[in-house]
């Protein structure tokens, strides 16, 4: 699904290991300056996917990943990120996912997983969407559930079918 977060701009960022690294790795990353919880989760997911797709999850790139992440967030998310980093002097890549989890927890409203599941269970299939498009939207939200709460797992296919799809198909 192609998604452009509200109030965000797609920019091309070149990440270099050091000054002698002439080429570096170029990744296209959205700049996040605010929006809904879904915008935040989409941004975080796309940033992590960009980093993973370029095989940058190595110790040598860890400082550059933190620096790049800091450059592409604005507003309250940037303030929270700065607070998280200030509380840690050593920026190890192994902590990056934990810190992303803390940022997510700080930015989301109370009980985000329960609210999302309830939303899915109560929302009828929009008439303008095909069944496939609707299922893709549900799967996207389902992918975000563990990001909202690390102890949460995604809904199973059986749960999606029985608790969401069958309950919300217009007759």
N, C-alpha and C positions, 0 to 999 in steps of 0.2 A: 504494500500500500504506500503510495507516495503521499507524504504528509508534510506540510509546511506549517510549523508552529506559529501561532498568532504572535505578532510583534517580534518576529525573528527574521534574520536574514541569512541566506546560505552564503557562506564564504569559503574560499579555498585557503587552507592553512598549510604551510610547509613546516614540518617538524624535522629539525636537524640535531644530530648527536652533539656536534661541536662546530666551531667556526670553519674547520678544515673540511667538514662534510658539505661539499658544494651543492649536491643534488638534494639530499634529504628525502623525506617521504611526504608527498602532498596528499592531504585528505580534505574532503569537503565536509564542513561541519556547520550546523546551524548555530547562530549566536542567539542565546536564550536571554530574553529581557523581561519575561513575565508571562502570565497567562494562567490557564486552568491547570488543575492537577494532571489532567491527561497530557497537556502540553509539556509539563515538567517530565513526566514519565517517558514520553516519546523522545524528548531531547536526551535524557540520560541514556535511554536504550540506544539511540542512534549514535551518540558519542562513543559508548562502549563498543558498539559493533564496528565503528570506523577504526578504533584502536586495535580491536582484535583482527579485523580483516587485513590490516597491514603488518601483522605479527610484531606489534610494538609492546606486547606484554612481556617485556624483558627488563632486567635490572638496568641496563644501559639507557633505556628510554624512560624510566620511571619519573625522573625529574622533569623531563620535557612534557610528559603527559599531564602532570600537575600544572605546569606553567600554561600549557595550551588550554586546559580546562578552565583555568582562572581567567584566561583572555576571552572566552566565549560565553561567560555568564554575566548577567547584570542584575541590578536590583536586589531584592531580598535574598534571592538564591546566592548571589555573590557575597553578600554580607554573612550569611550562614556559613558558606564555604570558607571564608576567611577566618571566622571564629573557630571552625573545626581545625583548620591548619595551624592556627596560632597555638592551639592546645597540644600540638604535636611538633616536636622539633625535627624529628627524623622522618622524612617523607619516603617511606618504603612502598613499593608497588603492592606488596602483599596487603597493605592496609587500605588501598584505594577503594576496593569494593565495600569494605566496612564503612569507610568515610562517606561513600555515595549513599549507603544505607542510612547513615545518620542524617545526611542532608535531606533525603526523602522523608524520613520520620519527622524532621523539624518543619518541613514545608507542608506536609499533608494535614488535613483536618483529622479530627478524632475518628477512629474506627473506619479507616478508608476501605479495608477489605470487605467488611460487612456492608458498607454503603454501596460498593460496586456490585457485590453479589445481589443485593436487594434490587438495585437498579436493573440488572440483567433479568432478574426474575419478574419484574413488573413492567418492563418495556415491551410493547407489542412490536412486531416486525413493521418497520416503516414501509408504506406502500410504494415509495419511489425506489426502494432497493430490491434487487433480485435476491433470491434466497441465498445464493452463493455470496453476494456482497454482505448480507446481514450476518451470515455465519463467519465470514472473515472479520467483521467488526467484533463479534463476540469472542473469537479466538484471540484477537489483539488484546482486548481487555483481560482475558484469561491469562495471557502471557505476563501482564503487569502485576497480577496478584502477588507473586512472590517478591516483587520489587517493593511493594507497599509494606510487606511484613515478611521478614526472612524466614519466619516459622510457618508461613502459609505455603501450601502447595497449590498448583493449578487445579482447577476443577477437572475431573475425568470426563472423557467423551460421554460416558453414560449419564453423568450428572448434567452435562450441558444439554443433552438430548431431552432428558426427562424433566429437569427443573426449569429449563429456559425455552428451548425450541418448541417442544410440544405444548407448553403452556401459553405461548405468545404468537402462534401462527393464527392470523385472522381467518375466520371461516366464512 
